Amino acid sequence: MDQNAKGLAESKPQATDDALAQLLATWLTEVEERTIAVDRFERVSAGARRLNALFDLVDDRETHRRSLTLNQTADIEIITVTTEAQVRAIAEQAGVPVPHIHHVCEHAEILGGPFFISTAVAGLTIPRQVVRFANKQSLGSVIVHQLGTAMARLHTADVTLVPIGIPVPERASPVSESLTRLDERMALLQQPSPTFALAARWLERHAPTEPERLAIVHGDIRVGNIIVDDSGLAAILDWETCHVGDPLEDPAWSTVRMWRFRHDEQRVGGLGSIHQLRTAYVDSGGEWDDDRFEWWRLLLTVRWGISLADQARSHLDGRYKSIVMAASGRRVAELEYDALMLLNPTRTTST
Amino acid sequence: MQNEPDAAELLAIAAEVLEQEVVPQLTGTTQHHARVAANLVAIIGRELRLSGANDEQELLSLTRLLGSECPTDLTQARATLSASLRAGLGDDPDRYAEIWSTLVKVVRNDLAVSKPGHDQWEAD
């Protein structure tokens, strides 16, 4: 799944928060067949693809903090809200911390796009705050351990339960298929990158054996997509990149340097070590292979670099005009550098 | 001819004002966008000073790797080198080491414009 498929559609004018809250209250009252009010509606983030907001769901007895995830239109969904809810239910069942989903609505006409409503989990999500908080509370290695456990639980869930609509590798060979996709995308780069070409050749020559067992892979587990509280990992968010693939993709992605937010020595999200992640993963039944793990680290680093170049392109060709997308074009060199460090001929694998 | 300050100096002070005076006054998405804008202004300032020499040096480095077949246009040179590398130009270990060092140098120069300091971390 392309990481960059997020955020590439044209931005649309959005309904005001008050209007959204009112529409939400009307809809909830109808589906729950009792009077429900929506209070303290507060937009958390609004990208090109998704709007996230928190609100109080108030009935005649109680108040619950809830979270609204609204896809701006149905045509840019990577997976549908129903599919996402199904896969999150599988994860929840497997013991992965996921905000519980209470309602799913595929009808775009209610709020302007498909949406779901889940429990609002309290805690921090902004990367710099997460890293600062974790280090101050000495929670870093705890969170890494919880991440390893959560990944293993997800990856040992029965892959045959995966809902229709979740991408599955065509020939059950995620390693070779990912490299093919990478080459296809690299061929479209406006500014060719010798570094990424060197990396692609390396990936081809050092391709590990395909995983014996495919798994449900989240695809974007990293600091920025987790909620952290006093006891560490409270929830894993953002399941739209979920797919069937090589389980080691998840641990590898969480160690990409861009997600360390300047705490480079702590290779897992600026929080802890690869050794800690691996120990927790294996202890919870995950199968680890150093070569495949390292292979994915490089592939995902290069792929993220290409995605950043694509973001700049989407700004330039008008698919999604945004200063953030434009600036992404100047971040490509960071990923080239990170890839080169992984390709260092004198490198010894470090954890 | 324009009076001083020159373009790079103007951009440097514009970036400083954005970063230190404007960004702290803002919140949320607007603050994020202003921070990105400040960063872009700083990048352009460094680009004006460095990119001419960087590009010349990059073309020289690529020509050393590709020999007489190296196109004189930098984008085309990068395309040619990329195709050769993908096809195995760096398969021999000695050649690989040479190519790797060259690319590290080129990318370090790019980072001097886009993100100074990113190359202080050399492990991984």
Interface residues (C-beta under 8 A of the other chain):
Chain A: S45 A46 D183 Q191 P192 S193 P194 T195 F196 A197 L198 A200 R201 R205 R257 D264 R267 I323 V324 A326 A327 R330 R331 A333 E334 E336 Y337 D338 L340 M341 L342 L343 N344 P345 R347 S350
Chain B: T29 H32 H33 V36 A37 N39 L40 I43 L62 T75 R78 A79 L81 S82 A83 L85 R86 A87 G88 G90 D91 P93 Y96 A97 I99 W100 L103 V104 V106 V107 R108 D110 L111 S114 K115 H118 D119 W121 E122 A123 D124
